[in-house]
Amino acid sequence: MKVIAILMMVVSVFVILAYGLMFLLGFAMSFDAPSSDIDPKAWLMRIGMFLPIIVGIALLILAIRAMQMGHHGRAVFFSGIMPVAGIVFWGILTAQSFQHLNAYNLEREADAQEAKLHPKQRYIRPSGEGADSIIVWPSRMVAYRYYQGPNLPYYGDQLGTLNESRDTIHLYHTLNARIRPEELDQFVDEQGRRLTEVYVVGKG
């Protein structure tokens, strides 16, 4: 029992160190959101993330004290909590990873089916030596590429999105749009159809 207790304490140390590394990574990433450095909820989350480390260290101390007092069974109990918790935590993460992968694969299959039913559409407006274009994607996103000149890159941004029935473009309220709504009838597809003939355009 004494050997088992020692082994469990060693494993517990590794679990605490591994979780500590995860905490440092999560702590650094938690500041990515705007104003997260002053958000009370964000700080509560960081404290909550740090609590398992405190609990793990406390359990390890209790296990060492139990070992010193000759209570090997109690030492095994205290030192075994963190490894068991680590196994459960790893199992949950693994199950979630498979769920996310399955959801991602289903989403890709749905996107592929959507692309077959509604292939990408491109509407062009000549502009000097180049051309502006509006692209309607199978995902219902509507984007545009704005020609800025022969020595400048194209400027791209999202213009809006299609509604569920795919007959109306809801324009985004954006200040940096290079293409105004009244210009959309200037864009024509390869069949000669104007964008405004194929889709109703509205603010949305």
Salt bridges, closest charged atoms under 4 A:
GLU114 OE2 - HIS118 NE2 3.94
GLU114 OE2 - ARG166 NH1 3.01
ASP132 OD2 - ARG125 NH2 2.64
GLU164 OE2 - ARG140 NH2 3.30
GLU182 OE2 - ARG180 NE 3.01
GLU183 OE1 - ARG125 NH1 2.84
GLU183 OE2 - ARG180 NH2 2.79
ASP189 OD2 - ARG193 NE 2.82
